[in-house]
Amino acid sequence: MAYGKKVWIFPDAELPPVGVNAIPGHESIIITNVSDESAQVKFTLLYEDQEPVSFVTQVAARRVRCLRTNKPEDFGPYTAEFGRQYAIMLESSVPIVAQYGRAEPRAVNFYTTPGYCE
């Protein structure tokens, strides 16, 4: 049985700025691949004021991977800018389960959302 979906969309992405007590905000995409095959995952970042940009990453078979949007080792030249609104679309070679998480220091909370999948 295949778990997950091949396309995921997270329409509300925004790397929050430093907030209460200088606690740094962060956001991440967490991908779980329960298949026996490695997942090639294409990230497309969509913006209000520029053309989309894309990059590909891999999630090994039967593994989980957390990618922080503010870490160049995860997002390369597309590392998120504080306070800039954008959306994230994932397209995977095998079904995956994906989740978006944000540590929001302006309100001192953390939340996640599974996003829309197809």
C-alpha positions in Angstrom: 0.0 0.0 0.0 1.3 3.5 -0.9 1.0 6.1 1.7 1.0 9.8 0.9 0.6 11.9 -2.2 2.9 13.1 -5.0 1.9 16.8 -4.9 1.7 19.1 -1.9 1.0 22.8 -1.7 1.6 25.1 1.3 0.1 28.5 0.4 1.1 30.4 3.6 4.9 30.4 4.0 6.8 33.2 5.7 10.0 33.1 7.7 9.1 35.1 10.8 11.6 37.7 12.1 13.1 37.7 15.6 10.3 38.2 18.1 9.7 38.2 21.8 12.9 38.0 23.9 15.0 37.8 20.7 13.7 34.2 20.0 14.5 33.4 16.4 11.6 32.4 14.2 12.0 29.5 11.8 9.9 27.4 9.4 10.5 24.0 8.0 9.1 21.4 5.6 9.0 17.9 7.0 8.8 15.1 4.5 8.2 11.4 5.3 8.9 8.8 2.7 7.6 5.3 3.7 8.1 3.8 0.3 10.9 1.4 -0.6 12.2 3.8 -3.2 14.0 7.1 -2.7 11.9 10.2 -3.4 13.1 12.9 -5.7 11.2 16.0 -4.5 11.0 19.2 -6.6 10.4 22.3 -4.6 8.8 25.3 -6.4 8.7 28.6 -4.5 6.0 31.0 -5.7 6.1 34.7 -4.9 3.7 37.6 -5.4 6.3 39.8 -7.2 8.6 37.5 -9.1 8.7 34.3 -11.2 8.7 31.0 -9.4 12.1 29.3 -8.6 12.7 25.5 -8.3 15.2 23.1 -6.9 15.3 19.3 -6.3 16.2 17.4 -3.2 16.0 13.7 -2.1 14.4 11.9 0.7 15.8 8.4 1.1 13.5 5.3 1.3 11.8 4.8 4.6 13.2 8.0 6.1 12.0 11.4 7.3 13.7 14.7 6.3 13.3 18.1 7.8 14.4 21.1 5.6 14.7 24.5 7.3 13.9 27.3 4.9 16.5 29.6 6.5 19.4 27.2 6.0 21.4 27.4 2.8 22.3 23.7 3.2 18.6 22.9 2.8 17.3 25.6 0.5 20.6 26.7 -1.3 20.3 30.1 -3.1 16.5 30.2 -2.4 16.9 30.5 1.4 13.9 32.3 2.8 14.0 36.0 3.6 12.5 37.2 7.0 9.0 38.5 6.5 8.6 37.7 2.8 5.4 35.9 1.9 5.5 33.0 -0.5 4.1 29.6 -1.2 5.7 26.2 -1.5 4.7 23.4 -3.9 6.3 19.9 -3.7 6.2 17.4 -6.5 7.6 14.0 -5.7 8.5 10.9 -7.7 6.8 8.6 -5.2 4.0 9.3 -2.7 5.2 11.2 0.4 3.6 12.8 3.5 4.6 16.5 3.9 4.0 19.0 6.7 4.8 22.7 7.1 5.9 24.0 10.5 6.6 27.5 11.8 8.0 28.8 15.0 6.3 32.1 15.3 8.1 34.2 18.0 5.9 37.3 17.5 3.2 35.4 19.3 5.5 32.8 21.0 3.9 29.7 19.5 4.6 26.9 17.1 2.2 25.4 14.6 2.1 22.9 11.7 -0.2 22.3 8.9 -0.4 19.3 6.4 -1.1 21.5 3.4 -3.2 20.6 0.3 -2.3 17.4 -1.5 -3.2 15.9 -4.8 
